[in-house]
Amino acid sequence: MMLIAFEGLDQSGKETQARRLAESLAAAGRRVETLSFPDYETPIGREIGAALAGEREFPPDVMQLLYIANRYEWRPKIEQWLREGAVVVCDRYAASSIAYGESHGLDAAWLDAAQQYLPRADLTFVLDIAPETASARKRTGRDKYERDMALLSRVRASYRRQATQLGWTVVDGEQPKDAIAAEIARVVAARLADEQN
């Protein structure tokens, strides 16, 4: 059982790398469950989607509480999967609320405390790219956060700070996809080997 989170700016390759890791683990015979946050299909997720589309106006603290509540909606299922021995791979998880909330002036410790009853990630990968790269990779259809370059710079700084403090793996997201996938696979294989010993 293991919970693996992929974090980073939008367009950093989280979705691609989470999918590739899940596929390789499944091919190796492991049970894998995948999630992507926010989940816009839940009741709370629909509120988040409406806010990102400009249909609702919530202050930063309410937005982050919605993101956190969206993860709590999935908590029973995540806990069940982990009890059953699955590897759970998440595209975004708890660190996102800290990174984006902190970048809006919210207290990181408060954001962390609000998530203390969620299962903790065993491994967190931060796919690190420059805000300019994120912008270049998605030129249209960007939400209000994705258009704010100063905000994205603060988000990136928060991810790097969290990674340094908590011993996460920072991966250069500007590399070719195969190189990123190989680096992630090495780290996961080493952790799984440790779990078995």
C-alpha positions in Angstrom: 0.0 0.0 0.0 1.3 3.4 -0.9 -0.1 6.8 -1.8 1.9 8.7 -4.4 1.2 12.3 -5.2 2.2 14.4 -8.2 2.4 18.1 -7.7 3.5 21.2 -9.7 2.2 24.0 -11.8 -0.5 23.3 -14.5 1.1 21.9 -17.6 4.1 20.5 -15.7 3.3 17.0 -16.8 1.6 15.7 -13.7 -1.3 14.0 -15.5 1.0 12.3 -18.1 3.5 11.1 -15.5 0.8 9.9 -13.1 -0.7 7.9 -15.9 2.6 6.5 -17.0 3.5 5.4 -13.5 0.1 3.8 -12.9 0.4 1.9 -16.2 3.9 0.6 -15.4 2.9 -0.5 -11.9 -0.2 -2.2 -13.2 1.9 -4.0 -15.9 4.2 -5.2 -13.1 1.2 -6.8 -11.4 0.3 -4.3 -8.8 -3.2 -3.1 -8.0 -3.3 0.7 -8.9 -6.0 3.2 -8.3 -5.8 6.7 -9.7 -7.3 10.0 -8.8 -7.1 13.6 -10.1 -7.9 16.6 -8.0 -10.0 18.6 -8.1 -12.6 16.0 -9.0 -15.2 18.2 -10.8 -17.8 15.4 -10.8 -18.6 15.6 -7.0 -21.0 18.2 -5.5 -18.1 20.2 -4.1 -16.1 19.7 -7.3 -18.9 21.3 -9.3 -18.7 24.4 -7.1 -14.9 24.6 -7.7 -15.5 24.3 -11.4 -18.1 27.1 -11.3 -15.7 29.3 -9.4 -12.8 28.7 -11.8 -15.1 29.5 -14.7 -16.0 32.9 -13.0 -19.6 31.8 -12.2 -18.9 32.1 -8.4 -16.8 34.6 -6.5 -15.2 33.0 -3.5 -12.2 34.5 -1.5 -9.0 32.5 -1.4 -9.7 30.8 2.0 -13.1 29.5 0.8 -11.6 28.3 -2.4 -8.9 26.3 -0.6 -11.5 24.9 1.9 -13.4 23.7 -1.1 -10.4 22.0 -2.6 -9.6 20.4 0.7 -13.2 19.3 1.2 -13.1 17.8 -2.3 -10.2 15.6 -1.2 -12.2 14.6 2.0 -15.0 13.5 -0.2 -12.6 10.8 -1.5 -11.0 10.0 1.9 -13.1 6.9 2.7 -12.3 5.4 -0.7 -8.6 6.2 -0.5 -8.4 4.7 2.9 -10.2 1.6 1.7 -7.9 1.2 -1.3 -4.8 1.5 0.9 -6.2 -1.0 3.4 -6.6 -3.4 0.5 -3.0 -3.0 -0.5 -3.4 -0.8 -3.6 -1.0 1.8 -4.8 -3.0 5.1 -5.1 -1.6 7.6 -7.6 -2.9 11.2 -7.3 -2.6 14.0 -9.9 -2.5 16.8 -7.3 -3.1 16.2 -3.6 -2.7 18.1 -0.3 0.4 20.1 -1.2 -1.6 22.0 -3.9 -3.8 23.7 -1.3 -0.7 24.8 0.6 1.1 26.0 -2.5 -1.8 27.9 -4.0 -3.2 29.1 -0.6 0.2 30.3 0.6 0.6 32.2 -2.7 -2.6 34.0 -1.9 -1.4 35.0 1.6 -3.0 32.2 3.6 -1.2 30.5 6.4 0.6 27.3 5.4 0.2 25.8 8.8 -3.5 26.4 8.8 -3.9 24.8 5.4 -1.8 21.8 6.5 -3.8 21.4 9.7 -7.1 21.4 7.8 -5.9 18.3 5.9 -4.4 16.4 8.9 -7.1 13.7 8.7 -6.5 12.9 5.1 -4.2 10.0 4.4 -0.6 11.3 4.0 1.3 10.8 0.8 4.1 8.3 1.1 5.9 9.8 -1.9 5.5 13.2 -3.4 6.9 14.3 -6.7 7.1 17.9 -7.6 7.4 18.4 -11.4 9.2 21.7 -11.5 8.8 24.0 -14.5 9.0 27.8 -14.9 5.7 29.7 -15.1 6.7 30.8 -18.6 6.8 27.1 -19.6 3.4 26.5 -18.2 2.0 29.5 -20.2 3.7 28.3 -23.4 2.3 24.8 -23.1 -1.3 26.0 -22.8 -2.0 29.2 -24.7 -5.8 29.1 -24.7 -8.5 28.1 -22.2 -6.5 29.0 -19.1 -8.4 29.6 -15.9 -7.8 32.7 -13.7 -4.9 31.1 -11.8 -3.2 30.0 -14.9 -3.1 33.5 -16.4 -1.5 35.1 -13.3 2.3 34.8 -13.8 3.2 36.4 -10.5 0.9 34.0 -8.7 2.5 31.0 -10.5 6.0 32.2 -9.4 4.8 32.2 -5.8 3.2 28.8 -6.2 6.4 27.4 -7.6 8.4 28.8 -4.7 6.0 27.2 -2.2 6.3 23.8 -3.8 10.1 24.1 -3.7 10.0 25.1 0.0 7.7 22.3 0.9 9.9 19.8 -1.0 13.0 20.9 0.8 11.4 20.8 4.2 9.7 17.5 3.7 12.2 15.6 1.6 10.1 15.3 -1.5 11.5 14.4 -4.9 11.8 17.5 -7.2 12.0 16.5 -10.9 13.0 18.9 -13.6 9.8 19.1 -15.6 11.5 20.7 -18.5 13.2 17.4 -19.5 11.8 15.0 -22.1 8.9 13.0 -20.9 10.8 9.7 -21.0 13.6 11.0 -18.9 11.1 12.3 -16.3 9.3 8.9 -16.3 12.6 7.0 -15.8 13.6 9.2 -12.9 10.2 8.7 -11.2 10.3 4.9 -11.8 13.7 4.7 -10.1 12.5 6.4 -7.0 9.3 4.4 -6.8 11.1 1.1 -7.4 13.5 1.9 -4.5 10.7 2.8 -2.2 8.7 -0.3 -3.0 11.8 -2.4 -2.4 12.2 -0.8 1.0 8.6 -1.6 1.8 9.2 -5.3 1.1 12.3 -5.6 3.2 
